[in-house]
Amino acid sequence: MADLHDWGTGEAPKPPRSFPKDHRPAGWRVFPETLDDLMQRAGPYGEAAKAHLEWSGVTVWLMKDGDKALTTAFIPVEAANLSVLLTRKAIEHEGGWPNLSGIPAQPALYDLPDDAQQIARRMASDIHALWEDAGRPHLGAKDYKFAFQYLAAAIRKGIIPPVSTIGDVDPVPAAKPAKPHILDMFKEPT
């Protein structure tokens, strides 16, 4: 018991650690690790985040592993790539996925005639179904983290308003009030 006091030496003992330095409470995560967790944290952008992530997964799968599935489904690779690209951008735009440049851009799909838009959407939907049949590859924790950070960056840049469910993002600071003008001192108080 004597070693718990400094007894005038000037060197107090260090208190014992009750838990390790890197201990975190169970269930605590800075970044989402599941799609449901991301959608919950993204608040009103949950569906847009889901669409963005799924179509990103479809795009990567199409580039890396989709050739065999496309051949089996009799879908030409070039048409598949174009349909997915055009439809992905339109779906993200319709869902409200923010653009970090801050410049709103109309998706190129909208420039096509209605029948061509429908064909591209239908083909992209078929490819999305093939991706789901393949087990939804190229969709994991690192993708959820990236989407979460992307939304946080959009908030920090002021592109979208703060989302109360994204805990690690400070809200955009309010605009500073204008300094009083010198002529304001001559005005009658109201």
Disulfide bonds with the S-S distance in Angstrom:
none
